[in-house]
Amino acid sequence: SVCVPLASDLNDLVSSAGPDVGSFCYFFVDAGCSTSGDFFHVGNPGYGDLSKVPVNGPAGSTRNYEDKLSSYFCV
């Protein structure tokens, strides 16, 4: 998998994320898909509201990733 940097018109400006059917993606707060910062993974259909991404599944607590993402990769 190749790390994809978000272009300047999307960097820190993404409010939803949804991989294609059959894909599973990792989204990162830091550039270069660095795991030193926050990140999450998701399959299709994704999350329509990144301000409420489940941390431990749908019934668990949530974390706000809205307008914070800088890179991603999909498998």
N, C-alpha and C positions, 0 to 999 in steps of 0.2 A: 504494500500500500504506500502511496505517495502523500506526503503532507501537502495540503493546499493552503496557501496564505490567502486570507480574505483581501480583496482589492480595497483600495482606499475608500471607495463609495459604500463599502459594506463593513469594513473594520470597525468594531465597537458600535455597530448600528443594526444588528440583527435582532429581531424580536420573535421569530419562530424558526423552526428547523424541522425538516422532514425528508428522510432518505427515500430513495426509490424503493419500490417493492423488491424484496430479496436482498437489499443492502442493509448494512449495519454500520453506523458512523460514530466516530469519536469527535467531540467538539472541545476546543481548548480556549481558555482565556488568554494564554500567552501565545506569542508567535512561535513558529517552528514546531508546533504540536508538542510543546514542552509539558511534561508531567509535573514540573516543579510548581506550577500554578493549578488552579481549579480546572477540572474538565468533567465531562459526562459522556455517556454513550447512549445511543437510541437506535431503534429499528423503525421501520415503517409502521404507522403513518407519521411518527414524530411528535413534536410538541408545538401546539399552536400558540402557546404563551410561555415564553422563556423566563418570565418573572416567577414562574411556579413549577420548576422542574423537580420531580420527585427525587429524593435522595435515597430512600430505601423502599422503592416501589410506590404504587399509587396511594397506599394508606399511610405512608411515612411522612416525615417532614419534607419541606421543599426548600430549594435554594434559588436565588435570583441570578439568572444568566443574561437577562435582557440587556442589550447594548454593551456586552462585555466580550464577545467572541472575536478571536483573531485568526484562528486556523482550524483545520479539520482534516480527517482522512476517513475513508470508507473501505469496508471489506465486503 
